[in-house]
Structure formats: C-alpha cells, structure tokens
C-alpha cells in the first residue's frame, strides 16, 4: 500500500509560506513599509495587528488563496459569521484600511467630472472592496463636491455589500439645521449607521451614529483642512471625546498629483474588536470627508476650512 501522506496543517495551503499567500488565522499581518510608526507616538502609523473576530466567536482559519482577477490580488473570502451582515466578514480580520482613488484621465484633460472610483485594500495590498460612485452627469458637474450621491461598495465576488447615500445638504454655517449627512447601508437597503456633521465655527466635527440614531463615536478634524507635504488627520474619539479610538488620514500624494488631480489616498485605523457595522460607517465617513474637503484639489474651489 502507498505510504500515507499527512494533510497540511489547518490554515496553510502549503508547508512554506510565501508572500501573497493567505495569513493563517491568529498570525499577524505584516504591513508594507509605507506605513510605519505607532498610534499615539507622534505619527499616524499602520502597525500590523493579529487578525481577530468578534468576542464570543471562534472562526476557522482561512484556507483559500487570495483571488487574482485581471492582475489584482483580492483578499481571501473569510468564513461567514453569526450576526455579521454579509460581506462585512472581511472587516473582522483587519484594523487598517487603505483607500486609493483612481485617477480619471478625462478629468485631468478637460476637467469633466466623472464618477469617482476607489480601491479599498488591507495592509498586505490585497483588495478588500471596490467602490464606485453612482451619480448622473448633470448632478456631478452642476453640484460639484456638494452633490448628493450613491456610492456602491462591492466585494471580490461582485456583490454589493455596502451602500452609501448622501442627500443634498447645505454647506453654509448659516444653516445649522441642514448640515451634511451620510447613511450607510449593509446590506443595501438596511441602514447600519449614519455620519452627521455637527455645527462648529471653525472645526470639522462629525458624529457617528448607529442604526437607531444613537451616538457612538465622534470625529474631529483640523481647523485648516489644507497642508503641504504632510498628512491631514481626522481623529476618531469616544462620544465624550476623551478616549482616542482611531483615525482617518488624508495622505500626502506628492506635488503633481495634489496639484492636477482630485484623486486622493486615505488611511483608516480602528480597533480590531470594533463592531463591523461601525467599521463600515467609518469607511463611509472617510468618503464624506473626501467629498467635502478634497474633491477640488489644485483649483480655487479647494476648501481649506469647514465652511466654504
């Protein structure tokens, strides 16, 4: 009889780990060298953390390979979890998100505003989601960065797992009852949270709410939302604003890209054990911040403060 060959250890597709293969459950993710430092140590770093799942659940290790589609490496599909909206299982395993807006050639050449598109990646460079704006041509080019929009976030199976909806609201400090707001749905049609702008004379301030409109977190940005050669940080804190929870950071992308495009890069950091619904709402907050403050890079309409 042929000799029996033991199966590989659970969580590994081969006995040798090579870059690009999945990371077994419980092992740390090692971020690329682009992001260094530690939260609270004077720089906004993306320090790798062990992957995890919500308290009380013991998910099996991921055994499938990262999916490669048209040269893009996607994050492996995680196992389903109880009480987790479908498609948000990815967020249980990461505490950092990198968002890269794609550069549109038509916008650079003639200034014609097109639907924004974004890649959402983990620190290994694997695509977690792809986001695309769904707004008609007239609205995009007439309303500019203040436009209402629907933004659809799709996973690597082609399923729309998160929908962001922003209504048309005022951008003036004279109308404190009609400030910016964004609804986060996961799955589409099921609200899981809201981002609501708070009136303040000089600071960008927002409240993250759950599906019942209960305040969960606060976001505070700098007085002048403009900088050169450095990141712009929006701090995420507890409701009483005494405890830091995470950060949304607009990353400096270089003189040429900042001057001639509105394609931005963002980093989001949050606790590993934060409710996945609130992680999804923080992603929505990042997109709202992008539209409010960074959609017009390099021209006279660039917003440098909370009010235009």
Secondary structure, 3 states (H helix, E strand, C coil): CCCCCCCCCCCCCCCCCCCCCCCCCCCECCCCCCCCCCCCCCCCCCCCCECCCCCCCCCCCCCCCCEEECCEEECCCCCCCCCCCCCCHHHHHCCEEEEEECCCHHHHHHCCCCCCEEEEECCCCCEEEEEEEECCHHHHHHHHHHCCEEEEEECCCCCEEEEEEECCCCCCCCCCCCCCEEEEECCCCCEEEEEEEECCCCCCEEEEEECCCCEEEEEECCCCCCCCCCCEEEEEEECCCCCEEEEEEEECCCHHHHHHCCCCEEEEECCCCCCHHHHHHHHHHHHHHHHHHCCCCCCCCCCCCCCC
